[in-house]
Amino acid sequence: LPSSISLCTGLHTLNLANNQVVEIPKPFHRLTNLTFLSLSNNKIKMLPPSLSRISLLVNFNFDDNPILDPPDLVVRQGLVAVFQYLKRMYDVKITGHIDLRDLELEDLPTDLLGIVGSDEAEEV
């Protein structure tokens, strides 16, 4: 999926189901008018935290992807929990503080060390 898709800021509906999409481009959050997004049946492993910035998105389908992040436990809780998780992961990039309470996580998110900073990751 080309990052130039983010230039289509007037999009309300985007259906990319049943393709070979492997990742969501970083500037994707610029699609601020998006209300419907289907990414089902692709090869996406990670939902980027910036996706939580698309505040009008009310119908989001990402079923049948090998999602690793957010963790499956969060995904099984539904769309609200997924967006809470993504928002919190996005906020840590901005503030340096992370709040993962009440998400029923069994492990820390896989990309947490990469988000917080490489200095800390090297010391672990």
C-alpha positions in Angstrom: 0.0 0.0 0.0 1.7 3.2 -1.1 2.1 6.0 1.5 0.6 8.4 -1.1 -2.8 7.0 -0.1 -2.6 9.5 2.8 -3.0 12.3 0.3 -6.6 11.2 -0.3 -7.8 13.1 2.8 -11.4 13.4 1.6 -11.9 9.6 1.7 -14.8 8.4 3.8 -14.7 4.7 2.8 -11.7 2.5 2.0 -12.1 -1.2 1.4 -8.8 -3.0 1.0 -10.2 -6.5 1.9 -8.8 -9.6 0.3 -5.5 -8.2 -0.9 -1.8 -8.8 0.1 -1.4 -5.6 2.2 1.4 -6.3 4.7 1.5 -2.9 6.6 -0.4 0.3 7.0 1.7 3.3 5.9 2.8 5.7 8.6 1.0 8.8 7.2 -2.3 6.8 7.1 -3.6 8.8 10.1 -4.0 11.8 7.7 -7.2 10.2 6.4 -9.1 12.1 9.0 -12.5 11.8 7.3 -12.4 8.1 7.1 -15.5 6.5 8.7 -15.2 3.0 7.1 -12.0 0.9 6.7 -11.8 -2.7 5.8 -8.4 -4.4 5.9 -9.7 -7.9 6.4 -8.0 -10.9 4.8 -4.6 -9.4 4.3 -1.1 -10.0 5.8 -1.0 -7.2 8.3 0.9 -8.0 11.5 0.8 -4.6 13.3 -1.8 -1.9 13.6 0.1 1.4 14.0 -0.7 3.5 17.0 -1.3 6.5 14.8 -4.4 4.8 13.5 -6.1 5.9 16.8 -5.9 9.5 15.5 -8.6 8.8 12.9 -11.4 9.9 15.2 -14.3 9.5 12.8 -13.6 5.8 12.1 -16.7 3.9 13.3 -16.5 0.8 11.1 -13.1 -0.9 11.1 -12.6 -4.5 10.0 -9.2 -6.1 10.2 -10.3 -9.8 10.6 -8.2 -12.6 9.1 -4.8 -10.9 9.4 -1.9 -12.4 11.4 -2.0 -9.5 13.9 0.7 -9.6 16.5 0.3 -6.0 17.8 -2.1 -5.2 19.4 -1.9 -8.5 21.3 -4.6 -11.1 20.7 -6.0 -10.6 24.2 -6.8 -6.9 23.3 -8.1 -7.7 19.9 -10.6 -10.2 21.4 -12.0 -7.5 23.6 -13.3 -5.6 20.5 -12.7 -2.4 18.6 -13.0 -0.1 21.6 -10.2 -1.9 23.4 -8.1 -2.0 20.3 -8.4 1.8 19.9 -7.7 2.4 23.6 -4.5 0.3 23.2 -3.5 2.1 20.0 -4.2 5.5 21.6 -2.1 4.7 24.7 0.8 3.4 22.5 0.6 6.6 20.4 0.6 8.7 23.6 3.8 7.1 24.8 5.6 8.4 21.7 4.4 11.9 22.5 4.7 12.0 26.3 7.1 9.3 27.2 4.5 7.9 29.7 2.6 4.7 29.1 -0.7 3.7 30.7 -1.6 0.1 30.0 -4.0 -0.5 32.9 -7.3 -2.3 32.5 -6.3 -3.9 29.2 -5.9 -7.4 30.7 -2.5 -7.9 29.1 -0.5 -11.0 29.8 2.8 -9.7 28.5 4.2 -6.3 27.6 3.5 -5.2 24.0 6.2 -6.5 21.6 7.2 -3.1 20.3 7.2 -1.2 23.6 11.0 -1.0 23.9 11.2 0.4 20.4 8.7 3.1 21.2 10.2 4.1 24.5 13.7 4.4 23.1 16.8 2.5 22.0 18.9 3.5 25.0 16.7 1.6 27.4 16.5 -1.4 25.0 20.2 -1.7 24.9 20.4 -2.0 28.7 17.9 -4.9 29.0 
